[in-house]
Amino acid sequence: MRRLVAGVDTSTQSCKVLVVDAQTKEIVRSGSASHPDGTEVNPAAWWEAFKEAAKAAGGLADVEAISVGGQQHGMVTLDADGEVVRDALLWNDTRSAGAARDLIDELTGEAWAEACGSTPVASLTVTKLRWFVDNEPEAFKRVAAVCLPHDYLSWKLSGSKSIEDLFTDRSDASGTGYLDLRTGEYRYDLLAHALRMSEEEAKRLVLPKVVEPFQAGGVVQVDDEETGLRAGTLIGPGCGDNAGAALGLDLKPGEASVSIGTSGVVAAVADKPIWDRNGVITGFMDATGNWLPLAATLNGARVIASTAALLGVSFEEFDELALSVPDAGGLKMVPYFEGERTPNLPHATAEMSGMTLANWTRPHLARAAVEALAELMHGAAQALIDCGVELDRVRLIGGGARSQALRKVLPEVLGVAVDVPEPAEYVALGAAKQAAAVLQAS
């Protein structure tokens, strides 16, 4: 008799639910539902989307364990009764950019990186908390607990009404800006500094318990008719989306994923903590007991998409153009169409150079765009290598992985083997693997 588990991806755009055979990892059925647009969202919308996705997946009455992966860094604040104090600020809400600069000025970026592996930027929870306490002090007085999007959904799954039952995992907690990258313990001194309060006061706030990899964080406490979840269903620790994808891809130390969507992300599994005191890379933990340093670019698949649109061709025709010449013939594109994060040039613009009558052709322009994107990802990968990350193999995922031209050029530029796995919901698959491991250990 097969045993079923569920993996959930509560991402920025949507909620996806996969029901998976715990032993074979076969996807039995699935469902999804959209999240609201915007960078500020009521967490109740995530719960409603989960219920809709669970129904679309045929219900979860036959599931024995479930785990939630999701978007990182979002600030969710609850009062003593577990009610949401204000709409959550998501990772892509930039209103805390000034707070990030202040935190660096006050303690130095190197001190933050040494403590928690990341220099404060607007995406991190710690900067959003500083913004909250400075700009909405009366509302902040009601805050009794702080958690992350995946923590909130895991807690809602349990049916608990007590904020003391909140839990998280090391991968997502390591993206808050107040977790020690070495020990996995909360740094209440950093949290207190961000909130302009004493460490004793900061310790009165409830932070989710950090659950060890593959241990149950809780159980569903009551039957839920809307989703079919039954009381006693185990709830895994969950994970941040990058860690979930790494787990879904079964990455090992020395292996990395290159995800090319709207932005680009190079995430490598390492067997030791990785610090970058310059703040180029972020040093996260993964969902297995290892670490997951990563570097992100602002520009990704749109480098190709915008060039294809300019040339008036489909993506397939674009690939044919780019592959019809051996190289760009000296034509160079700097693909900073939206500024850039790696390298940190937020106000930069894109450029073309090296034009000649011989290379100013449609095929060479297509090839130059592909080479520019590949070089951009090489720069992100090199930032990891410069910090001591070993990189032997890469998995190419995301919408950009569909480009045949990029598949050819990227391994030449990176200098390592590049595999292209079948398209899949890797975050939800990683969460399902967690749920299966929790079930096996029970």
C-alpha positions in Angstrom: 0.0 0.0 0.0 1.5 3.3 -1.0 1.8 6.2 1.4 1.3 9.7 0.2 2.8 13.0 1.2 2.3 16.6 0.0 4.8 19.3 -0.9 3.7 22.9 -1.0 5.3 25.9 -2.7 3.9 29.2 -1.4 5.7 31.5 -3.8 5.4 35.2 -4.6 3.0 34.5 -7.4 1.0 31.4 -6.4 0.6 28.4 -4.3 1.3 25.0 -5.7 0.5 21.6 -4.1 2.0 18.3 -5.2 0.7 15.0 -3.8 3.6 12.5 -4.1 4.2 8.9 -3.4 6.5 8.9 -0.4 8.6 5.9 -1.7 8.8 6.3 -5.5 8.6 10.2 -5.5 6.0 9.9 -8.3 3.7 12.9 -8.5 0.2 11.5 -8.1 -1.8 14.7 -8.6 -1.3 18.5 -8.2 -3.1 21.8 -7.9 -2.4 25.5 -7.9 -3.9 28.9 -7.1 -2.8 32.5 -7.6 -1.6 34.9 -5.0 -2.4 38.6 -5.1 -0.1 41.0 -7.0 2.0 43.5 -5.1 4.8 43.6 -2.6 2.5 44.0 0.5 0.0 41.1 1.0 -2.4 40.0 3.8 -1.1 36.6 4.8 -4.7 35.4 4.9 -4.5 35.3 1.1 -1.8 32.6 1.2 -4.1 30.4 3.4 -7.0 30.9 1.0 -4.8 30.1 -2.0 -3.5 27.0 -0.3 -7.1 25.8 0.3 -8.0 26.4 -3.3 -4.8 24.6 -4.5 -5.4 21.7 -2.2 -9.0 21.3 -3.6 -7.6 21.5 -7.1 -5.2 18.6 -6.2 -8.1 16.4 -5.2 -8.0 17.1 -1.5 -5.4 15.9 1.1 -7.4 13.4 3.1 -5.1 10.5 2.0 -1.9 12.5 2.8 0.1 11.4 5.9 2.7 14.2 6.0 3.0 17.7 4.4 5.7 20.3 4.2 5.8 23.9 3.0 8.5 25.6 0.9 8.1 29.3 0.0 9.3 32.8 -0.7 12.0 34.0 1.7 12.4 37.0 3.8 8.8 38.3 4.0 7.9 40.0 7.3 4.8 38.5 9.0 3.8 40.0 12.3 1.2 38.6 14.7 -0.3 39.8 17.9 -0.7 37.8 21.1 -3.9 36.2 19.8 -2.2 35.1 16.5 -4.0 37.8 14.5 -2.0 39.6 11.7 -0.9 43.1 12.8 -0.3 44.5 9.3 0.0 43.2 5.8 3.2 41.3 5.2 6.1 43.0 3.4 7.4 40.7 0.8 11.1 40.2 -0.2 10.6 42.4 -3.2 9.3 45.4 -1.2 12.0 48.0 -1.3 10.7 50.6 1.1 13.3 49.3 3.7 16.3 50.2 1.5 17.1 53.2 3.7 16.8 51.0 6.8 19.3 48.6 5.3 21.8 51.4 4.7 21.3 52.6 8.3 21.9 49.2 9.7 25.1 48.9 7.7 26.3 52.3 8.8 25.5 51.5 12.5 27.3 48.1 12.7 29.2 47.8 9.4 28.3 45.4 6.6 31.2 43.2 7.6 29.9 42.8 11.1 26.5 41.7 9.8 28.1 39.3 7.3 30.3 37.8 9.9 27.3 37.2 12.2 24.6 35.9 9.9 26.2 35.5 6.4 24.4 38.4 4.8 24.8 42.1 4.6 21.5 43.9 5.1 19.6 44.7 1.9 16.0 45.7 1.5 14.9 42.1 0.9 16.0 40.8 4.4 13.4 40.6 7.2 15.6 42.5 9.6 15.5 45.6 7.5 11.7 45.4 7.2 11.4 45.2 10.9 13.6 48.4 11.3 11.3 50.1 8.8 8.2 49.0 10.7 9.3 50.1 14.1 10.4 53.5 12.7 7.4 54.2 10.5 4.5 52.5 12.3 5.5 52.5 15.9 1.9 52.4 17.3 1.1 49.3 15.2 4.4 47.7 16.2 3.4 47.9 19.9 0.9 45.1 19.1 3.5 42.7 17.7 4.0 39.6 19.8 5.5 37.3 17.2 7.5 37.6 14.0 7.6 34.9 11.3 8.2 34.2 7.6 5.6 33.3 4.9 6.3 29.6 5.0 6.2 29.6 8.8 2.8 31.3 8.8 1.3 28.7 6.4 2.8 25.8 8.3 1.2 27.2 11.5 -2.2 27.6 9.8 -2.0 24.0 8.6 -1.7 22.9 12.2 -4.9 24.6 13.2 -3.1 26.0 16.3 -4.2 29.3 17.8 -1.1 29.7 19.9 1.9 31.7 18.6 4.1 29.5 20.8 3.6 26.7 18.2 5.2 28.6 15.4 8.2 26.8 13.8 10.6 27.3 10.9 13.6 25.6 9.4 17.3 26.6 9.3 17.3 27.5 5.5 14.5 30.1 5.7 15.6 31.4 9.2 19.1 32.1 7.8 17.6 34.6 5.5 16.2 36.8 8.2 19.4 38.7 9.1 19.2 37.6 12.8 20.3 34.0 12.8 23.8 32.9 13.5 25.2 31.1 10.4 27.4 28.9 12.5 25.1 27.8 15.3 21.6 28.2 13.9 20.6 30.2 17.0 18.8 33.5 16.9 21.0 36.6 17.4 18.7 38.6 19.7 21.4 41.3 19.9 21.0 42.0 16.2 17.2 41.8 16.4 17.2 44.2 19.4 19.5 46.6 17.5 17.2 46.6 14.5 14.1 47.2 16.7 15.8 49.9 18.8 15.1 48.0 22.0 17.0 46.1 24.7 17.9 42.5 24.1 15.7 41.5 27.0 12.7 43.2 25.3 13.6 41.5 22.0 13.5 38.1 23.7 9.9 38.7 24.7 9.0 38.5 21.0 8.1 35.0 19.9 10.3 33.8 17.1 9.5 30.4 15.4 11.3 27.4 16.8 14.1 26.3 14.4 13.4 22.7 13.6 16.2 20.4 12.6 16.3 19.0 9.0 13.8 16.2 8.4 12.1 16.5 11.8 8.4 17.2 12.2 7.7 20.7 13.3 4.1 19.9 14.3 1.0 18.0 13.5 -2.4 19.0 12.1 -4.5 19.3 15.3 -8.0 19.2 13.9 -9.7 17.8 10.8 -10.1 20.4 8.1 -13.0 19.8 5.8 -12.0 22.4 3.2 -8.6 20.8 2.5 -9.2 17.3 3.7 -6.2 17.3 6.0 -6.8 15.0 9.0 -5.8 15.5 12.6 -2.5 13.8 13.2 -1.0 14.5 9.8 2.7 15.3 10.3 4.0 18.7 9.2 7.6 18.9 8.1 10.0 21.8 8.9 9.5 23.5 5.5 12.2 25.5 3.7 13.0 28.6 1.8 12.4 28.4 -1.9 16.1 28.2 -3.0 16.7 25.5 -0.4 13.6 23.7 -1.6 14.8 23.8 -5.2 18.2 22.5 -4.2 16.6 19.6 -2.3 14.2 18.9 -5.2 17.2 18.8 -7.5 19.1 16.6 -5.0 22.1 18.9 -5.1 25.2 17.8 -3.3 28.3 19.8 -2.1 30.1 21.0 -5.2 26.9 21.2 -7.2 24.9 24.3 -8.0 21.7 25.4 -9.6 21.6 28.2 -12.1 18.0 29.5 -12.2 17.3 32.0 -14.9 13.9 33.6 -14.7 13.1 37.3 -14.3 16.3 37.4 -12.4 19.2 35.0 -12.2 20.3 33.0 -9.2 23.4 30.8 -8.7 23.0 28.7 -5.6 25.6 26.2 -4.5 25.5 23.5 -1.8 28.6 23.7 0.5 29.6 21.6 3.5 30.6 24.5 5.6 29.4 28.1 6.2 30.4 30.6 3.6 30.9 34.3 4.3 31.4 37.2 1.9 32.4 40.2 3.9 31.9 42.3 0.8 28.2 41.4 0.7 28.2 40.2 -2.9 26.9 36.7 -2.0 24.4 35.7 0.7 25.3 32.9 3.0 22.2 30.8 3.6 21.8 27.4 5.2 20.1 24.6 3.2 17.4 22.2 4.1 19.6 19.2 4.8 22.3 20.3 7.3 24.6 21.9 4.7 24.9 25.5 3.6 23.6 27.3 0.5 25.5 30.4 -0.5 24.0 32.2 -3.5 24.5 35.1 -5.7 21.6 36.8 -7.6 21.4 39.0 -10.6 18.7 41.5 -11.4 18.8 40.6 -15.1 17.9 37.2 -16.3 15.8 35.7 -19.1 14.6 39.1 -20.2 18.0 39.7 -21.7 17.1 37.1 -24.3 13.4 38.0 -24.4 13.9 41.7 -25.0 16.5 41.0 -27.7 14.1 38.5 -29.4 11.3 41.1 -29.3 13.6 43.7 -30.8 14.5 41.3 -33.6 10.8 40.4 -34.1 11.3 36.7 -33.7 10.0 33.8 -31.6 12.3 32.2 -29.0 12.8 29.2 -31.3 13.8 31.6 -34.1 16.0 33.5 -31.8 17.9 30.3 -30.9 18.3 29.5 -34.5 19.8 33.0 -35.2 22.2 32.7 -32.2 23.4 29.2 -33.1 23.9 30.1 -36.8 27.2 31.9 -36.0 30.1 30.4 -33.9 30.3 33.5 -31.7 29.3 37.2 -31.6 32.3 38.2 -33.8 33.5 40.8 -31.3 30.1 42.3 -30.6 29.7 42.9 -26.9 26.6 43.4 -24.8 26.6 44.6 -21.2 23.1 43.4 -20.1 22.4 45.8 -17.2 19.0 46.6 -18.5 17.6 47.0 -15.0 20.7 48.0 -13.2 22.5 45.1 -11.6 23.0 43.5 -8.2 26.0 41.2 -9.1 28.0 43.3 -9.6 26.4 45.9 -7.4 25.6 48.6 -10.0 22.0 49.6 -9.3 22.0 52.6 -11.6 23.9 51.1 -14.5 22.4 50.7 -18.0 22.9 48.2 -20.8 25.5 48.9 -23.5 26.6 47.6 -26.9 30.2 47.9 -28.1 32.5 46.5 -30.7 30.1 47.0 -33.6 31.5 46.5 -37.1 29.8 46.1 -40.5 30.7 42.4 -40.3 29.1 41.7 -36.9 26.2 44.2 -37.0 23.8 41.4 -38.1 20.8 39.8 -36.6 22.6 36.5 -35.8 25.5 38.3 -34.1 23.2 40.4 -32.0 21.3 37.3 -30.9 24.5 35.6 -30.1 25.8 38.6 -28.2 22.7 38.6 -25.9 23.2 34.9 -25.1 26.9 35.4 -24.4 26.1 38.4 -22.2 23.7 36.5 -20.1 26.1 33.6 -19.8 28.9 35.9 -18.7 26.6 37.6 -16.2 25.9 34.2 -14.6 29.6 33.4 -14.8 30.2 36.5 -12.7 27.7 35.3 -10.1 29.3 31.8 -10.0 32.8 33.4 -9.7 31.6 35.4 -6.7 30.8 32.1 -5.0 34.1 30.5 -6.1 36.0 33.5 -4.8 34.5 32.9 -1.3 35.7 29.3 -1.3 32.8 27.4 -2.8 33.7 24.4 -4.9 31.8 24.2 -8.1 32.0 21.0 -10.2 28.6 20.7 -11.8 25.6 22.9 -12.6 21.9 22.3 -13.1 20.2 24.8 -15.3 16.6 25.5 -14.4 14.0 28.3 -14.9 12.4 29.7 -18.0 15.8 30.5 -19.5 16.7 26.9 -19.5 14.5 26.4 -22.6 17.0 28.3 -24.7 19.0 25.9 -26.8 21.6 28.6 -27.4 22.1 29.3 -23.7 22.4 25.5 -23.1 25.3 25.5 -25.6 27.1 28.7 -24.5 26.7 28.4 -20.7 29.0 25.4 -20.1 31.6 26.9 -22.3 31.6 30.1 -20.3 31.3 28.5 -16.8 33.9 25.8 -17.6 31.9 23.1 -15.8 29.3 20.5 -17.0 25.8 21.9 -17.2 22.8 19.5 -16.9 19.3 20.6 -17.9 16.8 18.5 -15.8 13.2 18.2 -16.9 11.0 21.2 -16.1 9.3 20.6 -12.7 8.1 22.4 -9.6 11.3 21.8 -7.7 10.5 23.8 -4.6 7.3 21.8 -4.0 9.2 18.6 -4.8 11.8 19.5 -2.3 9.1 20.1 0.3 7.6 16.7 -0.6 11.0 15.1 0.0 11.0 16.7 3.5 7.5 15.3 4.2 8.5 11.8 3.0 11.6 11.9 5.3 9.5 13.0 8.3 7.0 10.3 7.6 9.7 7.6 7.4 11.2 8.8 10.7 7.9 8.7 12.5 
